[in-house]
């Protein structure tokens, strides 16, 4: 679950809904910014499905007593998270091994500096998955694979930009992950500067330099779960009883 706190509520977004936006972003990306067109459909599929591991985990939110707010993707307990990561990657691999390779690289990046035994075990298992898939792809283009991996990360980040920021917020008040642009997107721009987004108003953003084939819109699905409702009935029931809302966001040049 992606959580953004306000004075009287938590904005709660399912990871798989966030991932759908990532897929929409990838679908509109300029393919000619990449080294080649090979496996582009698989890269789009990876963007759509990269958080399918969270479908079961997000079904019922859990309260974090220590932090006094719902568990989010960043602080969710490690063991169940790792178990569901593996399940999701297995499911993606059955449909598209290349997409699973990209998603595995994405998840592995979370544990690249981990000292946790379970995290290291997960990382080692995913490295074996990656080598197996690479071995089954003749003449794999490693430079293109890196570009697709960076594309997946950018699509994930742009969707998180919508989820973690108050809609229409001023640039200097944005979530700190995005104030200086999107990390490691220089290869999609001028090789020096990252891609850079800014809200024009609560329904529109602009991106410099525009990396898409056309302007388009996405739909952000979320629930506003009131804090007083949580106090009365608990997080699970309060979330269940909250209405699913939708906000269209336009991505402009």
N, C-alpha and C positions, 0 to 999 in steps of 0.2 A: 504494500500500500504506500502511496505517496501522500504525505501529510503536509499541509500548510496551515499554520495556526493563525486565527484572528482573535480579536478581543473576546468574543462570545461563542466561537465555534471552531471546529476543525474542518478544513476543506480536505476531503478524502477521495483519492483517485486510484482506481485499480490499476495495477501494473500492466495488465494485458490491454486495457483501454489506452493507456499511455503508449504502449508498443504499437497499437494500431495507427496512432498518429505518426510514429516513427516510420512506419511502412508507407503512409501517404506522402511523407517527405521524400523518402527514397524514390518513390514512383515518379516524382516530378523532377528528380535531379538530372542535370545535363550529362548524358552518358559520354559526350565527347570531352568532358573534363577528366575522364579516366583513360588509362593506357590502352584499353581495348574494350569491346562490348561483350566478351566472353563472360559467362556466369553472372551477367547483370541481373537477370530474373531471379537467380538464387540469392543474390545480395539483397534484392527487394524483399524476398520471402523471409530472409533472416531478420530484416528490420521489423517486419510485421510480427514475427513469432518469437523474437528474442527474449521476451519475458513470459512466455507461456508457462514457465516453471512456477510462476506466482499465482496461477489460476486457483489452485486449491488453497494456497496460503492466504489469499485475499478474500476467500469466501466468507469468513467470519473474522473481523478485526479483534485483536487482543490488546488489552490495556497494559501499559508499562508502568508499574507502580513506582519504580525508582525515579523515572522521568516525569511522572504524572501527566502522561499523554499516550495516545495509541502508539503501538509499535509501528515503525515505518520500515521501508526497504533498507535504510542505513543502519538500523540498530536491532533488527529482528534477530532472535536467537539463532546462533550459527548452525547447530546440528540439523534442525528441520530444514533450514534454508539450503544447506548443502545437499541434503537428500532430495529435495524438490528440484534443485538445479540439475542434478543428474537425470532425474526422470524427464524433465523438459528437454534436455539435450538429446536424450535417447529418442524421444518422440519426433523431434525435428530431424534427426539423422535418418529415420525411417522414410521421410519424405524427400529430403535433400541433404545428402552428406556434406556438400559444400557449404550450405547454410549452417549446418551444425558445426562445421569447422570454424566459421566466422563467429558464431555465438559462443563456442567453447573458448576461443581466443579472448572474446569480450569478458566472459565470466572469469577466466584465468587471471585477467589483469587485476581483478579485485584482491587476489591472493599473492601477488608477485612479491610482496614484502612481508608476508604473514609468518609469524613465529608459532602459530597455533598448530598443533599436531594434526587435527582434523582438516584444517585448511591446507596444510602441506600435502596430506594424503589426497585431497580432492585435486589439487594442482597437478600432482604426479599422474593421477588417473586421466586427467584431461589432456595432459601432454601425450600420453599413450594413444588416446582417441585421435588427437590431431595428427600424429605420425601415421597412424593406420589410414586415416582418410587421405592424407597427402600421398601415401604410397599407392593408393588406388586411383589416383588422378594422373594419367600420363601427361608428361610435359607441363606440369603445374607451373604457372607463371607466378613466382613469388612476389614480384613487384606489384602485379595486379592484385594479388591476395592482400597485400598491405594496404593498397588503395581501398579495396572493399571493406577491410577492417576499419580504416579511418572513416569511411563513409558511414558504416554502422554506428560508430561512436558519435559522429556528428548528428545523425538522425535521432539518436537517443538523446543527445544533449539539447537539440532544438525542441523536442517534445518536452523534456524536463524544463526548458525555459518557459514554456506555457504553464506547466504544472506548479512550479516552485515560486513563480513571481505573481504578485498581485497584478491582475490584468490592467494594463495601461500605466504601470508604475514608471517613474522617472529613472533614467539610466543610472544615476548615482545611487539610487536606492534599490537596485536590482539585487538578486541573490548573488553572493560573491563569486560563484562559479562562472558567471557570465559577463561581468562588468567589462572585462578586458577582451571579450570575444570568445570564440569557441576553440578550445584547446586542440592543437595539432591539425588545424584545417588550412594551414598555409599552402599545402599542395593543391588545394582547390581554389586558391586565390592567386597571389603574385609570388608565391614561394617564400615571402617574407612576413606578411601580415595575416593574421587569422581572419576568418569570416566574422562579421560583427552584426549583431541584431539590436534593434531598438524599438520600443513601443511607440506608436504614433497616437494611439488612443486605446481604450479597452478592447477593441475588436480588430485592430490592425497593427502589424509590425512591418518593418522594413529590414532588409538584409543587404549588407555591403561586403563584398561584391556579390551580386545576385547570382547564385549557382544553379538556378532552376530553368527549365525550358519555358515556363510560363508562370504567371501569378496564379495562386490557387488558395483554397480555404481548407481548414480542418475543423473538426468538431471535438471540443473538449468535453468529456463526460465526467461528472463529479457529484458528490453528495456534500451538502453542508450539514454537519452533525453538531447540533447545539450542545454546549457544555452543560447547561442545566438539564437537558434531556439525559445526558450521560450520568449525571449525579442521581437522577431519579430511577432509571431503568438499566444502567450499565451500558458499556460501549457496544456490545453485540446487538442488543435490542434497539438502542438508539440509532445505530447505523441502519439496521433493517427497516426501521420506520421512517427514515429520512427519504425524501423524494430524490430520484435521479434527475439531475439538471444537465442542460447542454448549453454550450457557448461556442458559437462559430468565431473562428479567428482567421483573418485574411493575411496571407504572406505576400507582400508587395515589393516591387523594385525600389 
